[in-house]
Amino acid sequence: MRLFVALLPPREVLDELESFVGPLRDVVPELRWTRRELLHVTLAFLGDVDDRTLERLLPRLERAAARHDRLTLSLAGGGAFPGGGAHARVLWTGLYGDRRDLARLAASTAAAGRRAGTSSDRYSTFRPHLTLARSRHPVDVRPLIEPMSSFAGLPWTAETVHLVESRLPAKGRTQVEYAPLASWPLSPPQPDSEAG
């Protein structure tokens, strides 16, 4: 199984995003836009995981999630990988809000994966984003980055960490399918112990 750990934005956040990017979809015809049900924020890519490793992974991810508070995030702006967009393969929108805590959560889930024996890469840099579209070949997405720079989504609370299986495209489809395997709540904010 090819697995990753992710946050899933709520429906209203995806509605707002779709309203903004919908009119932009035809600007760069070479792009394959990510289907709405596949939109997510990757915290850690774990690679191919066998059943025995999965058994070790589940409790570690549960503990990792329990050590982190819920996050207030928002989608905003846009960019491309690689570089400035002239020869890009990925168009994305960024994440703002509790970014430092988001990076800590990503590091914790990746570490849980490594301790369980997955191929999670300890040296990859976490870049908080949500992938909007991809291209098999480098394409100029700069005409999309400028309008995306004005996008500022409403804040939302990330309450749950999800373990997701990525399955190869079904016959006649061009995009992978995702199957949720498990989820764990992030901790609710703790009251300030000095208040009162």
Beta strands, then each sheet from edge to edge (+ up, - down):
strand 1: 2-7
strand 2: 32-33
strand 3: 41-48
strand 4: 71-81
strand 5: 88-97
strand 6: 129-139
strand 7: 156-158
strand 8: 160-167
strand 9: 177-185
sheet 1: 3+ 1- 8+ 9-
sheet 2: 2+ 6- 5+ 4- 7+
end
